[in-house]
Amino acid sequence: MGRQQSVREVKQVLRRGIARCGLVLGVAAAVACSAPPAFPPDTGAGVREPYVIGVTDTLMVTIWKNPELGGQVVVRSDGKISVPLLDDVQAEGLTPEELKEVITEALSEYVANPDVTIIVTGMNSNSISVMGGVVRSGEMPLQRETRVLQAIARSGGFTTWAKKNKVRILRPTQEGLKEYRFDYRAYLAGKAPGTNLVLLPGDTIVVPD
């Protein structure tokens, strides 16, 4: 009888141990699932994705020796621009180099060896948003390389009660919305290198307050 009781007690201990292990593994899995995604690698200076033209951008189209065919144009809401001889040309979704090739090919029917130059003079379609514990919340144009701290500075800086260690960067991707975390104090202390992200069009910075 004593032996049977000992066996039962051992089994109970084992069951409790297994249950406890299962709980620990479950918590670990939940933490892993809720962990923010790894930060994207920081590219070197000058290593950036080509600029993609968008609606409301301003372009300077120049055709060498044929100035009457060029000029400054705005990308309309339908994504097109107007070019003499060609009427409407699709610009949205193309890089300046790709648009140059499109216009060059189309003008070749009217002009011998057209030399086309496309310059983006107003990057109005690219913007980011800064919300929450900053002096001026809202949308801002992204006309040059901008990092998280620069965007916060352009928004007037943190407010008095801003939670500087819980800044979030929300980034829409093809796989869905990704969230990155930025700890201002840790970054200044050199403990979070690589977290001061280069922002992309469509990013939203949220500063809890």
N, C-alpha and C positions, 0 to 999 in steps of 0.2 A: 504493500500500500504506500509505504514511504517512498519506494522507488518510483511508482507511477506518478505520485505527486511531484517528485523532483523533475521528472520528464515533462510534466505539464508546465511547471514553472519555467523550465528552460525554453520550451516552445513559446510561452508568452513573452519572455524576454526577447527572443529572436523576432517575434512578430512586431513588438514595439520598436525594436532596432530597425527592422525593414521599413516600417511606417515612417520612422523618423528620418531615415535616409531618403525615402521617397519625398517627404516634405522638403528636405534640404535641396534635393535635386530640382523639385518643382519651383522653389523660390529662385534658385540659380538660373533656371531656364527663363522664368518671368523677367528677371533682371536683364538677362542677355537680350531678350526680345525687345525690352523697352529702352535699351541703350541707344543713344543717338548714333547716326551713321558716322563712319570714319570721315575725317576731313579730306577733301580732294587735295591732291598734291599741288603745291604752289609752283606755278610756272615761272620760268626766268623772265627777265626783262626782255620785251620785244617778242616773246613767244605767246601769242594770243590767237584766238579764233578770228578768222576774217570777219569784218563787219558786214552784217546783213541789213540791207535797206528795208525800211518799214514805212508805213503810212505816216504822213505829216513831215517826213524828212525833207530837207531842202538840198537839192543837188545843183551843181554847176556843170553843165554839159558844154564841152568845147570841141569844135571840129576845126582843126588847123586849116588855115587859108579859106575857111567857109564860116566866118563868124555869124552870119545871118541864120545858120542852121542850129546854132547853140543858144545858150543863155541859162539863166537860173530858173529852175522849175521846182514845184512842190509835188511830192507823191500824194495823189488824191486818195480819197477814201476807198476807191475801187482798186488801189494798188498800182495805178498806172500814171505815166507822165506823158505830156504832149511834146512831140518833137516834129519840127517842120519836115515836110515830105513823107513822114512816116505816120503821122497822126498819133494814135495811142500806143504806147509801148509798156509792157509789164515790167515794173521795177521792184515791187515788193517781193521779198523772199530771195532776191539776188544780191550777190556781192557787187561792189563797184566794178571789179574786173569782169564779172559775168555780164553785167549790163553793158559794159563797153563792147564786149564781143557781140552781143545781140544787136546793138545799134550799128556797129561797124559792118556786120554782115548785111543788115537791112539797107544801109545807105550805099552799099557797093553797087546797087542797081542804078543809082543816080549820080554818084560821085566816084571818080577814079581814086582808088587807094585811100579811102577816108582815114584820117588819123584822129581818133576820138579819145578824149580825156573825160573821166567822170570824177568829180570831187564832191564829197559829202560836206556841205558847208553848215548844215544844221542837223544834228542827230536827235531830232525831236521825238522819235518813236521809242527810244530807249529810256527807261525810267526805273527807279526803285522807290520803295516806300519805307518811311521810318515812323514807328508808332509807339505810343506809351510815354514812358518817363523821359522825354526830351522836351526842350523848350518849344520847338516848332515841329509838331507832327505833320505828316503829309507826304506827298509825292515829290520827287525831285528828279530832274533829268540826269542821265548817266552819260556825260559827254566825254569823259576821260576815265582812265583807270582809277577806281575808287575802292578803298577798303572800308571795313566796318567802322573803325575809329574815325576815318575821314568823313563818312556819312553822318555819324553822330555829331561830329564837330560842326558840319554844315547845317545841322538841325538845331544849333544853338547849345549843344552839350547836354549832359544829364541834368535832370531836375534834382531838387534836394532829396527827395525820397526814392529816387530811382534805385532799383536793385541791380547794381552794376555787375554782380557776379552771376546773373541769370539771364543775360541777353540771349535772345534766340534769333537765328537767321532762317527764314522759311524760303525754300527754293523749289519752284515747280520744275519737275523733270518728266521725261516720258514714262518713267516708272511710277510717278506720283509725287506727292509733296514730300520733300526731305527737310529735316530740321537739324540745324547745327547749333551748338552752344558756344557762347563767348563769355569768358570770365575776365572782366576788365582788370581786376586787381591781380589775378594770377598771371595775366599776360604782361602787365607792367613789371611783375616780379621775375619775369623770365621763366615761369613755370608752365606756360601754355603757348610755346612757339607754334606758328603755323595756323593759329586760330583766327588771326586777323585777316579774314578772307578777302580776296578780290571779288567784288560783287558783280553779279551778272544781271542783265535786264530781267525784270520781273521779280527780283528778290525783295523780301519784306523783312525789315529789322524790327523786332518787338522787344521793347525795354519795359519789363514789369515795374510798376510803381505802387 
